[in-house]
Every structure is written in structure tokens, then in C-alpha cells.
């Protein structure tokens, strides 16, 4: 491309500090899930092959399902995760302050056998067993990495003797065990994705009225006995009241598949006020289940587009309206987030998903204050770390760089956005007066220009191909050495003036 063509594009001026501050963001914005299925061992999303990840082999999508966990085309059985693993612990700790969420559909039907009486066999009404040793490992991990702990509790047939209201025996056990260990539960969601009802593990015939009754039972007890624990909810996915009809995004279209209820129906009958409003967001559904709902799946060739990147902020704005109705003035958390429902797309573990991840982080704090729990830390194809090896994927390095550079003061720079150029601005994490800009060039063919008003430090993330399993910083591939030695995230000096940003790149400028 000649310079005349390049110069015809609008340049993006970057100033030392924008004039308008939007808000102070939560320092734990980048948080993550560790699924209960990982902790106890159990079925989770089947890994893609190397050829499926590069896009040279098509994934054979299913066209229907009833019980996901019983489908070998979609799932495989994994042993418990080793949360004492040195690489896992050190890489998680390097991300800095975070929330850790232990939940998922598996958690809704897990029995807490802290006394060691079941012999590993789940009692009637439950589907899996959590041992005292496994929960101790969770608590030790949370303490080691300096995180705060969010959980959901079981709410299955075993928790409703004779079909009555929620029995608190299980909840009391896990709160007491954690407290005795010296790691209190900092926040609680009653159950995972309650608007999916039975598909999420609730008893047969469970209704929104049952949910409201039981959430009040649990939260009244928590508020009385653990007053510092935040009450979070309702943890919905694909809420039709937020979607406004079928969408490729908002909750991945899951709500269209099964009997669901709305946020209004879940919360309208509750009496105990929430401290935090929560929901789940995915950019559509993955290849695994695209055959069940093809209209909810984004093909890889669209996974960099403006329309694709707009799903996350659109979803946040829609749920902020629900938050304002039921939990006015409170934070809003995305307690599961990833590129696609159904364990992630074939490209979730590649550089292509970095654009979506960084755009979600940048846009979220322009809309609301809260936390985003990436699903997951180290499981399935959308994990920050590869399952088993715990080697960092491109998204890990992207959020590591975000956490090292971006402060908590959020500035308004929305007027700098244009087609295929998304711009976000924060204070400097190092406390030095100044500004950090993030510019996403999501065109795969055209460079864009930025005009620096002063000398800056430049960090450009890029890759040899968009579906590369590795990422480069300023042209150098980022990789781990030894067990857990991270490479230095070293900037290039960038003098003031016009600088060109390559297609498909993500660039931080520290001014």
C-alpha cells in the first residue's frame, strides 16, 4: 500500500491526558473462573485438535442434545486440577489482584464430603463429591495468589428434602470449613445460571418463585452470619429480557434452547437486597454446538469485525438497565465471560481472540464499574492457560500486559473511535502522571495512524497469523522459560509524531 492511500485515513490524535474522567474502575477487573468440575474432577468440554485450532480441520458440530455431560462428541472426563502446581500458582499470582470464582453447572449438584464419609460416591440427589482435601487446595490457592473468593452453592434435589425449601446444611458446611481454614468466602452467588432451571441442575419442576424463596433463605442466613460476604446475583445467561429477541451474542443464544425464566421473574419476588448484579456473557456459541443454533455462531472470518466486537459492550449496556432496576447504584459483574458458549471456539486459544478480550476490558469500564471473570483460568480452549501444561496462551499475555500498564482511572476517549479502530484510555498503573492508550486495529488489511503529542513507550501485540497459538510483543514472540519464568514485557521507545499500527494489532502507548 502506498503512502497516499495510508494518508487518506483519519489519524487518531493521542493527548497526554483526556479532560473527562468517567470513573475509577475496580483493580480486580481481570478475574477468572476455576470450574467446580475441575476441582472435583469430572466432565468438561473436549479439547480441539491442533488441526481444528489452525482452521484446517472442521469440528463435527452436534445438531441436538439433552444431557451435555453425557455426550462424548462434546465432553471428556478430566481428573481434578492440581492447584498446588508451581507454574499454575506463579502465573496466576503474576496477574495481580483478582477474584477467583468456583462455580459452574457442576457445582449445583456437588455434595460437600468434608468428613470423608461417602467413599467418593455421591449421595442420592447429588451427582459429584467435593472432599475436604480438594476444598483445602482451593483455599490455599486463593490465599497464595492474593485473590478474593466467590462461590455458588449446591441447589439440587439433595438440597430439598421432601421437595421443600432449600436446606442450608451444605451451605453451612462450606462456609464453616472455609472460615476455620482462615480463608473466608468473600462473595456468593446462589446458583449458576438459574434462569436455565433444570438444565443448570435445579430440582425437577423448579420455578422462579422457588428460586426467589430459596435465595432469600440462603442470603438472610449469610447476611446474619457472614456480614462481610457480598451477595451477588442472579447470574443469568441468555436472558431474553436483555436480549430483545434472538441474538448471536447476549448469553450465546442459549435461552432459545430450553425452558428459561427472566431476571425479572427471578428477582421480583426476593426480599434480601443484592450487593452486586451479575450475568454471563459469551460472543455466541462455539463450533461444538453451532449445529443446534447456527444463527448464534460467528464464523472465524467475522471474529475481528466491528459487529463482533460490539457484542460485549451492547450486552453490558443491556444488563446495566436490568441492574439499575433491581440493584441500583451497585457494581455489575460478568461472572462468566469468553469468546463462545460451549467451551470456546477453535480459535479461542489463539491470537485472534485477543482482540475480543482486550476490547471487552476496555469497553466495560466505560459503561459500568465491576469485574469480569474470564472462563476459565486453565481449562478448555478458552482458558488463559493450556489445560494440563499450564502454558500461557495469547490471552494470558494480553491481560498480563493490561494489568501491568492500565491504572484504575478511566478517561473518556470515545470520540477517537472509528471504523476498525477501538481506542481506550486509562491512567498509568505505575502511578506516574500521564496516560495509557490502547488502540485495537481490527482491520486485517489496513494500517491505522496515531499521532503522539509526546514521546511514548510502545507495546504492540501481533502474531504471524491471526490463528497463531503464540503472540508477539513488538515483533518478539512471548514464551515461558523454565517452569514459570515469564519474559520481560519490554516496550519500544516511540518518538512523538505519526506512527502506523499494523492490521490486526493491539497497541498500548504509555504517555
C-alpha positions in Angstrom: 0.0 0.0 0.0 1.4 3.4 -0.9 1.7 6.3 1.5 -1.1 8.3 -0.4 -3.6 5.6 0.4 -2.4 5.4 4.0 -2.6 9.2 4.4 -6.3 9.2 3.3 -7.3 7.5 6.5 -8.2 9.6 9.6 -5.4 9.8 12.1 -6.0 9.2 15.8 -4.6 12.0 18.0 -3.3 10.9 21.4 -3.0 13.6 24.1 -1.1 13.4 27.4 -4.4 13.3 29.3 -8.0 13.5 28.2 -10.1 16.1 30.0 -13.0 14.0 31.2 -12.8 11.2 33.8 -15.6 8.6 33.5 -14.9 6.6 36.7 -12.5 4.8 39.0 -12.5 1.1 37.9 -12.1 -2.0 40.1 -8.5 -3.1 40.3 -9.7 -6.7 40.1 -11.4 -6.2 36.7 -9.4 -9.1 35.3 -10.6 -12.1 37.3 -11.3 -15.7 36.4 -13.2 -19.0 37.0 -12.0 -22.3 38.2 -14.9 -24.7 37.5 -16.1 -27.0 40.3 -15.8 -29.8 37.7 -12.0 -29.0 37.7 -11.8 -29.1 41.5 -13.5 -32.4 41.9 -12.7 -33.9 38.5 -15.4 -34.5 36.1 -16.7 -34.0 32.6 -15.8 -30.8 30.8 -15.5 -29.6 27.2 -13.5 -31.8 24.9 -10.3 -30.3 23.6 -9.9 -29.4 19.9 -7.2 -31.0 17.8 -4.2 -29.0 16.6 -5.7 -29.0 13.1 -9.1 -27.7 14.3 -7.3 -24.9 16.1 -5.4 -23.8 13.0 -8.7 -24.0 11.0 -7.6 -26.8 8.6 -10.0 -29.3 10.1 -13.7 -28.7 10.7 -15.2 -29.6 14.0 -18.1 -32.0 13.7 -20.8 -30.0 15.4 -23.8 -31.8 17.0 -27.3 -31.0 15.9 -29.1 -31.7 19.2 -28.5 -32.5 22.8 -30.4 -33.3 26.1 -27.7 -34.1 28.6 -24.4 -32.3 27.6 -22.2 -34.1 30.1 -23.2 -37.5 28.6 -22.2 -36.7 25.1 -18.7 -37.9 24.1 -18.8 -35.8 21.0 -18.7 -32.7 23.3 -17.2 -33.8 26.6 -14.5 -35.8 28.1 -13.7 -36.7 31.7 -10.8 -34.9 33.4 -9.0 -35.6 36.7 -9.0 -32.9 39.4 -6.8 -29.9 38.7 -3.6 -29.7 40.7 -3.9 -26.2 42.3 -0.6 -26.7 44.1 1.2 -26.8 40.7 4.1 -24.2 40.9 3.6 -23.0 37.3 -0.1 -22.5 37.7 0.2 -20.7 41.0 3.0 -18.4 39.9 1.3 -17.4 36.6 -2.0 -16.8 38.4 -0.2 -14.7 41.0 1.6 -12.6 38.3 -1.8 -11.4 37.1 -2.1 -9.5 40.3 -5.2 -8.8 42.4 -8.2 -10.9 41.2 -11.4 -12.6 42.2 -11.5 -16.4 41.8 -14.9 -17.9 41.2 -15.6 -21.6 42.0 -18.8 -22.5 40.3 -20.4 -23.8 37.1 -23.3 -26.1 36.5 -21.3 -28.9 38.1 -21.3 -27.0 41.4 -25.1 -27.1 41.6 -25.1 -30.8 42.1 -21.9 -31.3 44.2 -22.0 -32.8 47.7 -19.5 -31.5 50.3 -18.0 -34.6 51.9 -15.6 -32.7 54.2 -16.0 -35.5 56.8 -14.9 -38.2 54.4 -17.9 -40.5 54.8 -19.1 -41.1 51.3 -16.3 -43.2 49.9 -16.4 -40.9 46.8 -19.9 -41.9 45.9 -22.4 -39.0 45.7 -25.4 -39.4 48.0 -28.9 -39.5 46.5 -29.9 -36.3 44.9 -26.3 -35.2 44.1 -24.0 -36.0 41.1 -20.5 -35.5 42.4 -18.4 -35.2 45.6 -16.1 -32.4 46.9 -13.6 -33.6 49.5 -12.1 -31.6 52.3 -8.6 -32.0 50.8 -9.9 -30.6 47.4 -11.5 -27.6 49.1 -8.4 -27.0 51.2 -6.4 -26.9 48.0 -8.8 -24.2 46.6 -8.5 -22.2 49.8 -4.7 -22.4 49.7 -4.6 -21.4 46.1 -6.7 -18.4 46.7 -4.6 -17.3 49.7 -1.3 -17.8 47.7 -2.3 -15.7 44.7 -3.8 -13.0 46.9 -7.3 -13.4 45.5 -10.8 -13.0 46.8 -13.2 -15.9 46.6 -16.6 -16.1 45.0 -18.6 -19.3 45.1 -22.0 -20.7 44.3 -23.6 -23.4 46.4 -25.4 -26.6 45.6 -29.2 -26.4 44.8 -30.2 -29.8 43.5 -32.7 -32.4 44.6 -30.5 -33.4 47.5 -30.8 -29.9 49.0 -34.6 -30.1 49.0 -35.7 -32.9 51.4 -39.2 -34.0 50.5 -39.3 -31.4 47.8 -39.5 -28.5 50.3 -37.5 -25.2 50.6 -33.7 -25.1 50.4 -31.9 -26.9 53.2 -28.9 -24.9 54.4 -26.8 -27.9 55.6 -24.5 -27.8 52.6 -24.0 -24.0 52.6 -23.3 -24.0 56.3 -20.6 -26.7 55.9 -18.7 -24.9 53.2 -18.8 -21.5 54.9 -17.7 -23.0 58.3 -14.9 -25.1 56.7 -13.5 -22.1 54.8 -13.7 -19.9 57.9 -11.8 -22.5 60.1 -9.1 -22.7 57.4 -8.6 -18.9 57.6 -9.9 -18.1 54.1 -13.4 -16.7 54.3 -15.8 -16.8 51.3 -15.9 -13.2 50.1 -18.9 -13.3 47.8 -21.7 -15.8 46.9 -24.0 -16.4 44.0 -26.8 -18.7 45.0 -26.6 -21.0 41.9 -25.1 -21.0 38.5 -27.4 -19.8 35.6 -30.7 -20.2 37.5 -32.7 -19.0 34.6 -31.9 -22.3 32.9 -33.6 -24.1 35.8 -33.3 -27.9 35.5 -30.6 -27.7 32.8 -28.5 -25.9 35.4 -29.1 -28.7 38.0 -32.1 -27.4 39.9 -34.7 -30.0 41.0 -37.3 -31.1 38.6 -40.2 -28.7 38.4 -38.2 -25.9 40.0 -39.7 -22.4 39.4 -38.7 -18.8 39.6 -40.8 -18.5 42.8 -38.9 -21.4 44.3 -35.6 -19.6 43.4 -36.7 -16.3 45.0 -37.8 -18.2 48.1 -34.5 -20.1 48.4 -32.2 -17.2 47.6 -33.8 -15.3 50.4 -33.3 -18.3 52.8 -29.7 -18.5 51.9 -28.9 -14.8 51.7 -30.7 -14.0 55.0 -28.5 -16.6 56.7 -25.3 -15.3 55.0 -26.0 -11.7 55.9 -26.6 -12.6 59.6 -23.6 -15.0 60.0 -21.1 -13.7 57.4 -22.0 -10.0 57.1 -18.8 -9.2 55.1 -19.7 -11.6 52.3 -21.1 -9.9 49.2 -24.5 -11.2 47.9 -24.3 -11.5 44.2 -26.9 -12.4 41.6 -28.8 -13.5 39.6 -26.0 -15.0 37.5 -28.2 -15.4 34.4 -27.2 -16.3 30.8 -29.1 -15.5 27.6 -31.8 -13.6 29.5 -34.5 -12.9 26.9 -35.4 -9.7 28.7 -31.9 -8.4 28.0 -31.6 -9.8 24.5 -34.7 -8.2 22.9 -35.1 -11.2 20.6 -32.6 -13.7 19.1 -29.0 -12.5 19.1 -25.7 -14.0 18.2 -24.3 -12.6 21.3 -26.1 -11.9 24.6 -25.6 -15.1 26.5 -24.8 -17.1 23.4 -28.4 -17.6 22.5 -28.7 -20.5 25.0 -32.1 -19.2 26.3 -33.7 -20.2 23.0 -32.9 -23.9 23.5 -34.8 -24.7 26.7 -37.3 -23.6 29.3 -36.0 -20.4 30.9 -37.1 -17.5 33.0 -36.1 -13.9 33.1 -34.2 -11.8 35.5 -37.4 -10.0 36.4 -39.1 -13.3 37.3 -36.1 -14.5 39.4 -35.7 -11.3 41.4 -39.1 -9.8 41.6 -40.1 -12.0 44.5 -36.9 -11.6 46.5 -36.7 -9.6 49.8 -33.0 -9.6 50.6 -31.2 -6.9 48.5 -28.2 -7.8 46.5 -24.8 -6.2 46.8 -23.7 -6.9 43.2 -25.7 -7.6 40.0 -24.2 -10.5 37.9 -24.7 -12.1 34.5 -22.9 -14.3 32.0 -21.7 -13.1 28.5 -20.3 -15.1 25.6 -19.9 -13.9 22.0 -22.2 -16.5 20.5 -21.8 -20.3 20.6 -18.8 -22.4 19.6 -18.5 -24.9 16.7 -19.3 -27.6 19.1 -22.9 -26.7 19.4 -23.3 -24.4 16.3 -25.4 -27.1 14.6 -28.0 -26.8 17.4 -28.3 -23.0 16.9 -26.5 -21.9 13.8 -27.8 -18.3 14.0 -25.9 -17.8 17.3 -22.5 -18.8 15.9 -19.9 -16.4 14.5 -17.6 -17.8 11.8 -13.9 -17.2 12.3 -13.7 -14.7 9.4 -16.0 -12.4 11.3 -14.3 -12.7 14.7 -12.4 -9.5 14.2 -15.3 -7.4 12.9 -16.7 -4.3 14.5 -20.1 -6.1 14.8 -18.4 -9.0 16.7 -16.5 -6.7 19.0 -19.7 -4.7 19.7 -21.4 -7.7 21.3 -19.7 -7.3 24.7 -20.5 -3.6 25.2 -24.0 -4.0 23.9 -24.5 -6.8 26.3 -23.2 -4.7 29.2 -25.5 -1.8 28.4 -28.5 -4.1 28.2 -27.7 -5.7 31.6 -26.9 -2.3 33.2 -30.5 -1.4 32.6 -31.6 -4.6 34.5 -29.0 -3.8 37.2 -30.5 -0.3 37.6 -33.9 -1.8 38.0 -33.1 -4.4 40.7 -29.7 -3.3 42.2 -29.5 0.4 41.6 -26.2 2.1 42.3 -24.3 -1.2 42.8 -21.4 -2.8 40.8 -22.1 -5.2 38.0 -20.1 -8.3 37.5 -19.7 -10.6 34.5 -19.2 -13.9 36.4 -18.5 -15.9 33.2 -17.1 -14.5 30.0 -15.4 -15.9 27.0 -15.5 -15.9 23.2 -18.2 -18.6 22.9 -20.6 -20.7 24.9 -19.8 -24.4 24.6 -16.2 -24.4 25.7 -14.9 -21.7 23.3 -14.3 -21.6 19.5 -11.5 -23.4 17.8 -9.6 -20.1 17.7 -10.2 -19.3 21.4 -6.7 -20.3 22.3 -5.1 -18.3 19.5 -4.2 -14.7 18.9 -7.4 -14.0 17.1 -9.3 -13.9 20.4 -7.0 -11.2 21.9 -8.9 -8.5 20.0 -12.2 -9.5 21.7 -10.7 -9.9 25.1 -9.0 -6.5 25.2 -12.0 -4.8 23.7 -14.2 -6.3 26.3 -11.9 -5.0 29.1 -11.6 -1.6 27.5 -15.3 -1.1 26.8 -16.7 -2.5 30.1 -15.3 0.2 32.3 -16.7 3.0 30.0 -20.2 1.6 30.8 -20.0 0.4 34.5 -17.9 -0.4 37.4 -17.3 -4.1 38.1 -15.3 -7.3 37.5 -15.1 -9.7 34.5 -14.5 -13.4 35.3 -12.8 -15.0 32.3 -13.9 -18.6 31.8 -11.5 -20.2 32.6 -8.1 -19.8 34.2 -6.8 -23.2 32.9 -9.4 -25.4 31.4 -10.8 -25.9 27.9 -9.8 -24.0 24.8 -10.8 -20.6 26.2 -8.6 -20.9 29.3 -5.9 -18.3 29.9 -3.5 -21.2 30.4 -3.4 -24.5 28.5 -5.1 -27.4 30.3 -2.5 -29.8 31.9 0.7 -28.0 30.9 -0.5 -24.6 32.2 1.5 -22.9 29.4 0.3 -19.3 28.8 -1.9 -18.6 25.7 -2.0 -15.3 23.9 -4.9 -14.0 26.0 -2.8 -14.6 29.2 -0.1 -12.3 27.9 -2.7 -9.7 26.7 -4.3 -9.4 30.2 -0.9 -9.6 31.9 0.1 -6.5 29.8 -3.2 -4.8 30.6 -2.7 -5.3 34.3 0.9 -4.1 34.2 0.1 -0.9 32.3 -3.5 0.2 32.9 -4.4 2.2 36.0 -7.9 2.5 37.6 -8.8 6.0 36.3 -10.9 5.6 33.2 -10.9 8.5 30.7 -13.5 9.3 28.0 -11.9 9.0 24.6 -14.9 7.7 22.7 -14.6 10.4 20.1 -11.4 8.8 18.9 -13.1 5.6 17.8 -13.7 5.0 14.1 -14.4 2.1 11.8 -11.9 -0.8 12.6 -10.3 1.3 15.3 -11.2 1.0 19.0 -9.5 3.3 21.5 -9.5 3.2 25.3 -7.6 5.3 27.8 -6.6 4.9 31.4 -4.2 6.4 34.0 -0.8 4.8 34.3 -0.5 1.8 36.6 2.9 2.8 37.8 1.5 5.9 39.4 3.5 8.3 37.2 1.3 11.2 35.9 0.2 10.5 32.4 -1.9 8.3 30.3 -2.0 4.8 28.7 -3.9 4.4 25.4 -5.0 1.1 24.0 -5.7 1.1 20.2 -7.1 -2.0 18.6 -6.7 -2.1 14.8 -9.2 -4.8 13.9 -8.9 -4.4 10.2 -6.9 -7.3 8.8 -5.8 -5.3 5.7 -5.4 -1.7 6.6 -2.9 0.0 8.9 -4.1 3.0 11.0 -2.2 6.0 12.2 -1.9 7.5 15.6 -0.4 11.0 16.3 1.6 11.1 19.5 1.8 14.5 21.2 4.9 13.5 23.1 7.4 10.7 23.3 5.9 7.4 24.4 6.6 3.8 25.3 5.0 1.4 22.7 3.8 -2.2 23.3 2.3 -3.7 20.1 0.8 -7.2 20.3 0.7 -9.0 17.0 1.2 -12.5 15.5 2.4 -14.2 12.4 -1.2 -15.3 11.6 -4.4 -14.4 13.4 -4.9 -18.1 14.4 -1.4 -18.4 15.8 -1.1 -20.2 19.2 1.6 -17.6 20.1 1.7 -13.9 20.4 4.5 -11.3 19.7 5.3 -8.2 21.6 7.0 -5.6 19.3 7.9 -8.4 16.9 9.4 -10.8 19.5 7.5 -14.0 20.4 6.4 -14.2 24.1 7.1 -17.6 25.7 7.8 -19.1 29.1 11.2 -20.3 30.1 11.8 -22.9 32.7 8.9 -23.8 35.0 7.4 -20.4 35.3 9.8 -17.6 34.2 7.8 -15.0 32.2 9.6 -13.0 29.5 10.1 -9.3 30.2 7.3 -7.2 28.6 9.7 -4.6 27.3 8.5 -1.5 25.4 10.0 0.1 22.3 10.6 3.9 22.6 8.3 5.8 20.3 9.1 9.4 19.5 6.3 12.0 19.1 4.7 12.3 15.7 2.8 9.9 13.5 3.1 6.2 14.0 1.5 3.4 11.9 -0.2 0.5 13.6 -0.3 -2.8 11.5 -3.5 -4.6 10.6 -4.9 -6.9 13.3 -2.7 -5.4 16.1 -3.3 -4.3 19.6 -1.1 -1.4 20.8 -0.6 0.2 24.2 1.1 3.7 24.3 2.3 4.9 27.6 2.5 8.7 27.6 
